[in-house]
Amino acid sequence: SELEEARRREAPVVREGPSPLEERLRTELEESRRREALATDTRTNSLEKELQAQLDLSLAREANLQSSETKAASLRSELQSAQEALEVTSTKPGLEYIEEVKAELATV
């Protein structure tokens, strides 16, 4: 009987479910995973915002460049018109040309 009692004391205790240590470790692991997922989401959101800001800046620069190109084309056209008018005025006496322009304007 003493031998049976000693065996019972030495025999491992069989428990239902996880031990308190296992529960605590499982909880800590789940919390750690949640914190890491949150940190990853935060980093991802930060990177997305940074990339969006860079994209917006690039689009603004492109729009500004297109506007500048349009202005340059307009100025080139004005310059060409002015050069053509200068050529016309330099081939005819200035007053004669002015009279022709006045006559054309009067018919409009």
N, CA, C and O atoms as CSV, one atom per row, in Angstrom:
chain,resi,resn,atom,element,x,y,z
A,1,SER,N,N,0.816,-1.187,0.000
A,1,SER,CA,C,0.000,0.000,0.000
A,1,SER,C,C,0.862,1.255,0.000
A,1,SER,O,O,0.540,2.229,-0.679
A,2,GLU,N,N,1.957,1.238,0.758
A,2,GLU,CA,C,2.876,2.370,0.720
A,2,GLU,C,C,3.503,2.513,-0.657
A,2,GLU,O,O,3.721,3.633,-1.121
A,3,LEU,N,N,3.789,1.427,-1.301
A,3,LEU,CA,C,4.367,1.444,-2.643
A,3,LEU,C,C,3.385,2.055,-3.639
A,3,LEU,O,O,3.787,2.853,-4.485
A,4,GLU,N,N,2.125,1.698,-3.555
A,4,GLU,CA,C,1.103,2.264,-4.444
A,4,GLU,C,C,0.943,3.757,-4.209
A,4,GLU,O,O,0.778,4.537,-5.146
A,5,GLU,N,N,0.995,4.142,-2.927
A,5,GLU,CA,C,0.873,5.567,-2.609
A,5,GLU,C,C,2.072,6.346,-3.135
A,5,GLU,O,O,1.896,7.467,-3.612
A,6,ALA,N,N,3.240,5.820,-3.072
A,6,ALA,CA,C,4.454,6.474,-3.591
A,6,ALA,C,C,4.367,6.593,-5.102
A,6,ALA,O,O,4.756,7.615,-5.668
A,7,ARG,N,N,3.868,5.576,-5.748
A,7,ARG,CA,C,3.713,5.628,-7.217
A,7,ARG,C,C,2.722,6.719,-7.608
A,7,ARG,O,O,2.944,7.437,-8.583
A,8,ARG,N,N,1.654,6.845,-6.873
A,8,ARG,CA,C,0.662,7.885,-7.172
A,8,ARG,C,C,1.262,9.278,-7.021
A,8,ARG,O,O,0.968,10.178,-7.807
A,9,ARG,N,N,2.113,9.450,-5.998
A,9,ARG,CA,C,2.739,10.760,-5.809
A,9,ARG,C,C,3.710,11.060,-6.938
A,9,ARG,O,O,3.821,12.210,-7.364
A,10,GLU,N,N,4.398,10.074,-7.419
A,10,GLU,CA,C,5.380,10.265,-8.482
A,10,GLU,C,C,4.733,10.316,-9.859
A,10,GLU,O,O,5.322,10.856,-10.796
A,11,ALA,N,N,3.574,9.781,-9.993
A,11,ALA,CA,C,2.896,9.750,-11.300
A,11,ALA,C,C,2.537,11.182,-11.711
A,11,ALA,O,O,2.145,12.004,-10.883
A,12,PRO,N,N,2.681,11.455,-13.006
A,12,PRO,CA,C,2.344,12.812,-13.468
A,12,PRO,C,C,0.851,13.077,-13.288
A,12,PRO,O,O,0.013,12.189,-13.445
A,13,VAL,N,N,0.554,14.316,-12.958
A,13,VAL,CA,C,-0.838,14.711,-12.774
A,13,VAL,C,C,-1.427,14.980,-14.150
A,13,VAL,O,O,-0.880,15.770,-14.919
A,14,VAL,N,N,-2.511,14.343,-14.455
A,14,VAL,CA,C,-3.181,14.531,-15.738
A,14,VAL,C,C,-4.250,15.585,-15.538
A,14,VAL,O,O,-5.150,15.433,-14.712
A,15,ARG,N,N,-4.137,16.669,-16.315
A,15,ARG,CA,C,-5.094,17.764,-16.182
A,15,ARG,C,C,-5.923,17.868,-17.452
A,15,ARG,O,O,-5.513,17.464,-18.540
A,16,GLU,N,N,-7.070,18.412,-17.262
A,16,GLU,CA,C,-7.926,18.701,-18.406
A,16,GLU,C,C,-7.567,20.099,-18.904
A,16,GLU,O,O,-7.555,21.040,-18.111
A,17,GLY,N,N,-7.271,20.261,-20.207
A,17,GLY,CA,C,-6.984,21.579,-20.768
A,17,GLY,C,C,-5.556,22.018,-20.489
A,17,GLY,O,O,-4.776,21.299,-19.865
A,18,PRO,N,N,-5.235,23.198,-20.959
A,18,PRO,CA,C,-3.871,23.704,-20.823
A,18,PRO,C,C,-3.577,24.186,-19.397
A,18,PRO,O,O,-4.476,24.554,-18.640
A,19,SER,N,N,-2.307,24.169,-19.071
A,19,SER,CA,C,-1.890,24.639,-17.750
A,19,SER,C,C,-1.924,26.163,-17.721
A,19,SER,O,O,-1.980,26.801,-18.773
A,20,PRO,N,N,-1.890,26.747,-16.537
A,20,PRO,CA,C,-1.862,28.215,-16.445
A,20,PRO,C,C,-0.671,28.809,-17.194
A,20,PRO,O,O,-0.796,29.865,-17.813
A,21,LEU,N,N,0.477,28.143,-17.144
A,21,LEU,CA,C,1.653,28.631,-17.872
A,21,LEU,C,C,1.405,28.611,-19.379
A,21,LEU,O,O,1.741,29.563,-20.084
A,22,GLU,N,N,0.811,27.514,-19.870
A,22,GLU,CA,C,0.494,27.428,-21.294
A,22,GLU,C,C,-0.496,28.515,-21.701
A,22,GLU,O,O,-0.352,29.127,-22.759
A,23,GLU,N,N,-1.493,28.753,-20.864
A,23,GLU,CA,C,-2.481,29.801,-21.148
A,23,GLU,C,C,-1.813,31.166,-21.221
A,23,GLU,O,O,-2.073,31.941,-22.141
A,24,ARG,N,N,-0.949,31.460,-20.249
A,24,ARG,CA,C,-0.267,32.748,-20.218
A,24,ARG,C,C,0.630,32.917,-21.455
A,24,ARG,O,O,0.644,33.980,-22.075
A,25,LEU,N,N,1.372,31.867,-21.805
A,25,LEU,CA,C,2.240,31.931,-22.980
A,25,LEU,C,C,1.437,32.101,-24.267
A,25,LEU,O,O,1.834,32.852,-25.158
A,26,ARG,N,N,0.319,31.407,-24.362
A,26,ARG,CA,C,-0.542,31.528,-25.545
A,26,ARG,C,C,-1.087,32.961,-25.649
A,26,ARG,O,O,-1.097,33.553,-26.728
A,27,THR,N,N,-1.533,33.497,-24.527
A,27,THR,CA,C,-2.064,34.868,-24.503
A,27,THR,C,C,-0.981,35.868,-24.908
A,27,THR,O,O,-1.233,36.761,-25.718
A,28,GLU,N,N,0.219,35.723,-24.351
A,28,GLU,CA,C,1.319,36.627,-24.696
A,28,GLU,C,C,1.673,36.526,-26.177
A,28,GLU,O,O,1.957,37.539,-26.817
A,29,LEU,N,N,1.658,35.319,-26.721
A,29,LEU,CA,C,1.958,35.136,-28.139
A,29,LEU,C,C,0.902,35.814,-29.008
A,29,LEU,O,O,1.241,36.486,-29.982
A,30,GLU,N,N,-0.370,35.645,-28.664
A,30,GLU,CA,C,-1.453,36.290,-29.421
A,30,GLU,C,C,-1.337,37.812,-29.361
A,30,GLU,O,O,-1.507,38.492,-30.373
A,31,GLU,N,N,-1.047,38.348,-28.164
A,31,GLU,CA,C,-0.884,39.795,-28.017
A,31,GLU,C,C,0.310,40.295,-28.828
A,31,GLU,O,O,0.242,41.351,-29.456
A,32,SER,N,N,1.383,39.546,-28.811
A,32,SER,CA,C,2.571,39.918,-29.584
A,32,SER,C,C,2.255,39.933,-31.082
A,32,SER,O,O,2.683,40.833,-31.804
A,33,ARG,N,N,1.510,38.940,-31.537
A,33,ARG,CA,C,1.124,38.891,-32.958
A,33,ARG,C,C,0.224,40.068,-33.321
A,33,ARG,O,O,0.374,40.661,-34.389
A,34,ARG,N,N,-0.721,40.407,-32.425
A,34,ARG,CA,C,-1.597,41.558,-32.675
A,34,ARG,C,C,-0.792,42.856,-32.745
A,34,ARG,O,O,-1.024,43.686,-33.624
A,35,ARG,N,N,0.152,43.030,-31.818
A,35,ARG,CA,C,0.983,44.250,-31.833
A,35,ARG,C,C,1.812,44.330,-33.116
A,35,ARG,O,O,1.934,45.401,-33.710
A,36,GLU,N,N,2.373,43.214,-33.537
A,36,GLU,CA,C,3.180,43.201,-34.760
A,36,GLU,C,C,2.314,43.492,-35.981
A,36,GLU,O,O,2.733,44.219,-36.882
A,37,ALA,N,N,1.111,42.929,-36.015
A,37,ALA,CA,C,0.207,43.202,-37.143
A,37,ALA,C,C,-0.177,44.681,-37.172
A,37,ALA,O,O,-0.244,45.283,-38.243
A,38,LEU,N,N,-0.428,45.264,-36.008
A,38,LEU,CA,C,-0.761,46.683,-35.929
A,38,LEU,C,C,0.421,47.540,-36.383
A,38,LEU,O,O,0.239,48.508,-37.122
A,39,ALA,N,N,1.628,47.188,-35.942
A,39,ALA,CA,C,2.824,47.931,-36.347
A,39,ALA,C,C,3.032,47.829,-37.861
A,39,ALA,O,O,3.406,48.805,-38.510
A,40,THR,N,N,2.789,46.650,-38.409
A,40,THR,CA,C,2.927,46.463,-39.859
A,40,THR,C,C,1.900,47.307,-40.599
A,40,THR,O,O,2.226,47.948,-41.598
A,41,ASP,N,N,0.651,47.312,-40.112
A,41,ASP,CA,C,-0.389,48.144,-40.729
A,41,ASP,C,C,-0.014,49.616,-40.673
A,41,ASP,O,O,-0.210,50.349,-41.642
A,42,THR,N,N,0.525,50.047,-39.537
A,42,THR,CA,C,0.918,51.450,-39.366
A,42,THR,C,C,2.030,51.804,-40.351
A,42,THR,O,O,1.975,52.852,-40.994
A,43,ARG,N,N,3.036,50.941,-40.475
A,43,ARG,CA,C,4.141,51.182,-41.425
A,43,ARG,C,C,3.608,51.209,-42.850
A,43,ARG,O,O,4.004,52.056,-43.651
A,44,THR,N,N,2.709,50.280,-43.165
A,44,THR,CA,C,2.131,50.221,-44.512
A,44,THR,C,C,1.358,51.504,-44.817
A,44,THR,O,O,1.504,52.082,-45.895
A,45,ASN,N,N,0.538,51.945,-43.865
A,45,ASN,CA,C,-0.226,53.184,-44.061
A,45,ASN,C,C,0.696,54.371,-44.237
A,45,ASN,O,O,0.440,55.240,-45.071
A,46,SER,N,N,1.761,54.418,-43.466
A,46,SER,CA,C,2.716,55.516,-43.566
A,46,SER,C,C,3.379,55.519,-44.936
A,46,SER,O,O,3.529,56.574,-45.553
A,47,LEU,N,N,3.772,54.352,-45.411
A,47,LEU,CA,C,4.401,54.250,-46.733
A,47,LEU,C,C,3.409,54.622,-47.833
A,47,LEU,O,O,3.775,55.294,-48.797
A,48,GLU,N,N,2.157,54.188,-47.693
A,48,GLU,CA,C,1.137,54.534,-48.694
A,48,GLU,C,C,0.935,56.040,-48.758
A,48,GLU,O,O,0.813,56.608,-49.843
A,49,LYS,N,N,0.898,56.692,-47.584
A,49,LYS,CA,C,0.732,58.146,-47.553
A,49,LYS,C,C,1.924,58.840,-48.201
A,49,LYS,O,O,1.755,59.803,-48.949
A,50,GLU,N,N,3.119,58.354,-47.915
A,50,GLU,CA,C,4.328,58.949,-48.501
A,50,GLU,C,C,4.331,58.787,-50.018
A,50,GLU,O,O,4.661,59.725,-50.743
A,51,LEU,N,N,3.970,57.612,-50.494
A,51,LEU,CA,C,3.921,57.376,-51.943
A,51,LEU,C,C,2.845,58.230,-52.607
A,51,LEU,O,O,3.055,58.742,-53.707
A,52,GLN,N,N,1.700,58.389,-51.953
A,52,GLN,CA,C,0.634,59.231,-52.504
A,52,GLN,C,C,1.097,60.677,-52.590
A,52,GLN,O,O,0.814,61.361,-53.573
A,53,ALA,N,N,1.809,61.149,-51.565
A,53,ALA,CA,C,2.324,62.524,-51.583
A,53,ALA,C,C,3.321,62.706,-52.723
A,53,ALA,O,O,3.306,63.733,-53.403
A,54,GLN,N,N,4.182,61.721,-52.935
A,54,GLN,CA,C,5.142,61.798,-54.039
A,54,GLN,C,C,4.430,61.792,-55.388
A,54,GLN,O,O,4.818,62.520,-56.302
A,55,LEU,N,N,3.394,60.976,-55.513
A,55,LEU,CA,C,2.621,60.921,-56.748
A,55,LEU,C,C,1.934,62.256,-57.006
A,55,LEU,O,O,1.961,62.767,-58.126
A,56,ASP,N,N,1.317,62.822,-55.964
A,56,ASP,CA,C,0.651,64.123,-56.104
A,56,ASP,C,C,1.638,65.199,-56.537
A,56,ASP,O,O,1.325,66.027,-57.392
A,57,LEU,N,N,2.829,65.186,-55.948
A,57,LEU,CA,C,3.855,66.166,-56.303
A,57,LEU,C,C,4.287,65.980,-57.759
A,57,LEU,O,O,4.450,66.959,-58.487
A,58,SER,N,N,4.469,64.752,-58.178
A,58,SER,CA,C,4.860,64.481,-59.567
A,58,SER,C,C,3.783,64.944,-60.545
A,58,SER,O,O,4.088,65.521,-61.589
A,59,LEU,N,N,2.518,64.686,-60.198
A,59,LEU,CA,C,1.419,65.117,-61.069
A,59,LEU,C,C,1.347,66.641,-61.147
A,59,LEU,O,O,1.083,67.202,-62.210
A,60,ALA,N,N,1.581,67.301,-60.022
A,60,ALA,CA,C,1.572,68.768,-60.023
A,60,ALA,C,C,2.713,69.307,-60.878
A,60,ALA,O,O,2.536,70.266,-61.630
A,61,ARG,N,N,3.876,68.689,-60.761
A,61,ARG,CA,C,5.023,69.122,-61.575
A,61,ARG,C,C,4.738,68.903,-63.057
A,61,ARG,O,O,5.065,69.749,-63.888
A,62,GLU,N,N,4.127,67.769,-63.383
A,62,GLU,CA,C,3.809,67.481,-64.784
A,62,GLU,C,C,2.810,68.505,-65.329
A,62,GLU,O,O,2.960,68.996,-66.448
A,63,ALA,N,N,1.795,68.820,-64.531
A,63,ALA,CA,C,0.804,69.813,-64.959
A,63,ALA,C,C,1.462,71.173,-65.150
A,63,ALA,O,O,1.147,71.887,-66.102
A,64,ASN,N,N,2.367,71.534,-64.257
A,64,ASN,CA,C,3.086,72.801,-64.362
A,64,ASN,C,C,3.955,72.816,-65.618
A,64,ASN,O,O,4.035,73.829,-66.312
A,65,LEU,N,N,4.597,71.699,-65.903
A,65,LEU,CA,C,5.440,71.594,-67.096
A,65,LEU,C,C,4.587,71.734,-68.357
A,65,LEU,O,O,4.971,72.435,-69.292
A,66,GLN,N,N,3.429,71.065,-68.383
A,66,GLN,CA,C,2.552,71.169,-69.551
A,66,GLN,C,C,2.064,72.599,-69.726
A,66,GLN,O,O,1.975,73.091,-70.851
A,67,SER,N,N,1.751,73.265,-68.628
A,67,SER,CA,C,1.320,74.654,-68.689
A,67,SER,C,C,2.446,75.528,-69.245
A,67,SER,O,O,2.207,76.408,-70.071
A,68,SER,N,N,3.657,75.281,-68.790
A,68,SER,CA,C,4.818,76.042,-69.276
A,68,SER,C,C,5.047,75.795,-70.765
A,68,SER,O,O,5.363,76.719,-71.515
A,69,GLU,N,N,4.883,74.532,-71.187
A,69,GLU,CA,C,5.065,74.214,-72.610
A,69,GLU,C,C,4.004,74.912,-73.455
A,69,GLU,O,O,4.297,75.397,-74.548
A,70,THR,N,N,2.776,74.962,-72.953
A,70,THR,CA,C,1.694,75.648,-73.670
A,70,THR,C,C,2.002,77.140,-73.780
A,70,THR,O,O,1.828,77.736,-74.843
A,71,LYS,N,N,2.460,77.740,-72.682
A,71,LYS,CA,C,2.819,79.156,-72.704
A,71,LYS,C,C,3.959,79.411,-73.684
A,71,LYS,O,O,3.942,80.398,-74.419
A,72,ALA,N,N,4.949,78.520,-73.695
A,72,ALA,CA,C,6.085,78.675,-74.603
A,72,ALA,C,C,5.623,78.603,-76.058
A,72,ALA,O,O,6.076,79.380,-76.898
A,73,ALA,N,N,4.722,77.670,-76.348
A,73,ALA,CA,C,4.209,77.551,-77.719
A,73,ALA,C,C,3.455,78.819,-78.112
A,73,ALA,O,O,3.586,79.295,-79.239
A,74,SER,N,N,2.665,79.369,-77.186
A,74,SER,CA,C,1.924,80.595,-77.444
A,74,SER,C,C,2.887,81.761,-77.698
A,74,SER,O,O,2.683,82.557,-78.614
A,75,LEU,N,N,3.917,81.848,-76.891
A,75,LEU,CA,C,4.904,82.924,-77.069
A,75,LEU,C,C,5.660,82.771,-78.391
A,75,LEU,O,O,5.951,83.763,-79.059
A,76,ARG,N,N,5.976,81.532,-78.766
A,76,ARG,CA,C,6.650,81.305,-80.064
A,76,ARG,C,C,5.751,81.761,-81.208
A,76,ARG,O,O,6.213,82.365,-82.176
A,77,SER,N,N,4.456,81.462,-81.078
A,77,SER,CA,C,3.504,81.874,-82.114
A,77,SER,C,C,3.427,83.399,-82.190
A,77,SER,O,O,3.437,83.969,-83.281
A,78,GLU,N,N,3.351,84.057,-81.032
A,78,GLU,CA,C,3.318,85.517,-81.011
A,78,GLU,C,C,4.585,86.107,-81.621
A,78,GLU,O,O,4.535,87.077,-82.377
A,79,LEU,N,N,5.724,85.502,-81.277
A,79,LEU,CA,C,7.001,85.975,-81.814
A,79,LEU,C,C,7.028,85.823,-83.336
A,79,LEU,O,O,7.476,86.723,-84.046
A,80,GLN,N,N,6.551,84.693,-83.827
A,80,GLN,CA,C,6.530,84.466,-85.271
A,80,GLN,C,C,5.623,85.496,-85.949
A,80,GLN,O,O,5.977,86.043,-86.993
A,81,SER,N,N,4.462,85.759,-85.362
A,81,SER,CA,C,3.552,86.762,-85.933
A,81,SER,C,C,4.209,88.140,-85.939
A,81,SER,O,O,4.103,88.883,-86.915
A,82,ALA,N,N,4.881,88.470,-84.854
A,82,ALA,CA,C,5.559,89.773,-84.783
A,82,ALA,C,C,6.678,89.859,-85.819
A,82,ALA,O,O,6.875,90.904,-86.440
A,83,GLN,N,N,7.411,88.761,-86.003
A,83,GLN,CA,C,8.487,88.761,-87.003
A,83,GLN,C,C,7.912,88.918,-88.412
A,83,GLN,O,O,8.460,89.647,-89.239
A,84,GLU,N,N,6.806,88.228,-88.671
A,84,GLU,CA,C,6.175,88.351,-89.987
A,84,GLU,C,C,5.685,89.778,-90.213
A,84,GLU,O,O,5.845,90.327,-91.303
A,85,ALA,N,N,5.085,90.380,-89.180
A,85,ALA,CA,C,4.618,91.765,-89.305
A,85,ALA,C,C,5.799,92.698,-89.519
A,85,ALA,O,O,5.701,93.651,-90.291
A,86,LEU,N,N,6.900,92.439,-88.853
A,86,LEU,CA,C,8.092,93.267,-89.012
A,86,LEU,C,C,8.627,93.154,-90.435
A,86,LEU,O,O,9.038,94.149,-91.033
A,87,GLU,N,N,8.617,91.925,-90.977
A,87,GLU,CA,C,9.083,91.736,-92.353
A,87,GLU,C,C,8.219,92.517,-93.333
A,87,GLU,O,O,8.722,93.124,-94.278
A,88,VAL,N,N,6.882,92.491,-93.088
A,88,VAL,CA,C,5.960,93.210,-93.968
A,88,VAL,C,C,6.229,94.709,-93.877
A,88,VAL,O,O,6.283,95.396,-94.897
A,89,THR,N,N,6.396,95.212,-92.661
A,89,THR,CA,C,6.612,96.658,-92.510
A,89,THR,C,C,7.976,97.081,-93.019
A,89,THR,O,O,8.169,98.234,-93.404
A,90,SER,N,N,8.921,96.157,-93.023
A,90,SER,CA,C,10.242,96.552,-93.494
A,90,SER,C,C,10.324,96.507,-95.015
A,90,SER,O,O,11.230,97.110,-95.591
A,91,THR,N,N,9.403,95.808,-95.686
A,91,THR,CA,C,9.443,95.748,-97.150
A,91,THR,C,C,8.659,96.886,-97.784
A,91,THR,O,O,8.876,97.210,-98.952
A,92,LYS,N,N,7.748,97.500,-97.028
A,92,LYS,CA,C,6.968,98.613,-97.559
A,92,LYS,C,C,7.225,99.828,-96.668
A,92,LYS,O,O,7.568,99.676,-95.496
A,93,PRO,N,N,7.072,100.944,-97.180
A,93,PRO,CA,C,7.169,102.116,-96.305
A,93,PRO,C,C,6.121,102.014,-95.201
A,93,PRO,O,O,4.994,101.588,-95.454
A,94,GLY,N,N,6.477,102.394,-94.003
A,94,GLY,CA,C,5.627,102.240,-92.835
A,94,GLY,C,C,4.265,102.886,-92.976
A,94,GLY,O,O,3.264,102.265,-92.618
A,95,LEU,N,N,4.183,104.116,-93.486
A,95,LEU,CA,C,2.889,104.798,-93.593
A,95,LEU,C,C,1.975,104.101,-94.582
A,95,LEU,O,O,0.768,103.995,-94.361
A,96,GLU,N,N,2.560,103.624,-95.684
A,96,GLU,CA,C,1.774,102.917,-96.697
A,96,GLU,C,C,1.138,101.664,-96.085
A,96,GLU,O,O,-0.029,101.363,-96.333
A,97,TYR,N,N,1.909,100.956,-95.302
A,97,TYR,CA,C,1.409,99.735,-94.649
A,97,TYR,C,C,0.286,100.081,-93.673
A,97,TYR,O,O,-0.735,99.393,-93.641
A,98,ILE,N,N,0.459,101.131,-92.884
A,98,ILE,CA,C,-0.558,101.543,-91.917
A,98,ILE,C,C,-1.857,101.889,-92.636
A,98,ILE,O,O,-2.936,101.539,-92.157
A,99,GLU,N,N,-1.773,102.563,-93.764
A,99,GLU,CA,C,-2.977,102.923,-94.522
A,99,GLU,C,C,-3.682,101.662,-95.030
A,99,GLU,O,O,-4.911,101.592,-95.022
A,100,GLU,N,N,-2.919,100.682,-95.465
A,100,GLU,CA,C,-3.518,99.424,-95.934
A,100,GLU,C,C,-4.265,98.721,-94.788
A,100,GLU,O,O,-5.370,98.213,-94.974
A,101,VAL,N,N,-3.646,98.702,-93.616
A,101,VAL,CA,C,-4.266,98.051,-92.457
A,101,VAL,C,C,-5.544,98.788,-92.080
A,101,VAL,O,O,-6.552,98.154,-91.767
A,102,LYS,N,N,-5.516,100.130,-92.105
A,102,LYS,CA,C,-6.704,100.911,-91.777
A,102,LYS,C,C,-7.824,100.607,-92.771
A,102,LYS,O,O,-8.987,100.486,-92.386
A,103,ALA,N,N,-7.475,100.486,-94.032
A,103,ALA,CA,C,-8.477,100.192,-95.064
A,103,ALA,C,C,-9.071,98.809,-94.830
A,103,ALA,O,O,-10.282,98.627,-94.951
A,104,GLU,N,N,-8.228,97.835,-94.498
A,104,GLU,CA,C,-8.728,96.474,-94.215
A,104,GLU,C,C,-9.635,96.482,-93.007
A,104,GLU,O,O,-10.676,95.825,-93.014
A,105,LEU,N,N,-9.273,97.196,-91.988
A,105,LEU,CA,C,-10.072,97.257,-90.766
A,105,LEU,C,C,-11.415,97.933,-91.012
A,105,LEU,O,O,-12.420,97.572,-90.401
A,106,ALA,N,N,-11.428,98.911,-91.905
A,106,ALA,CA,C,-12.660,99.616,-92.207
A,106,ALA,C,C,-13.673,98.687,-92.898
A,106,ALA,O,O,-14.879,98.898,-92.770
A,107,THR,N,N,-13.213,97.691,-93.608
A,107,THR,CA,C,-14.103,96.783,-94.301
A,107,THR,C,C,-14.654,95.697,-93.405
A,107,THR,O,O,-15.593,94.995,-93.779
A,108,VAL,N,N,-14.082,95.557,-92.237
A,108,VAL,CA,C,-14.495,94.455,-91.328
A,108,VAL,C,C,-15.739,94.832,-90.558
A,108,VAL,O,O,-16.230,94.041,-89.753
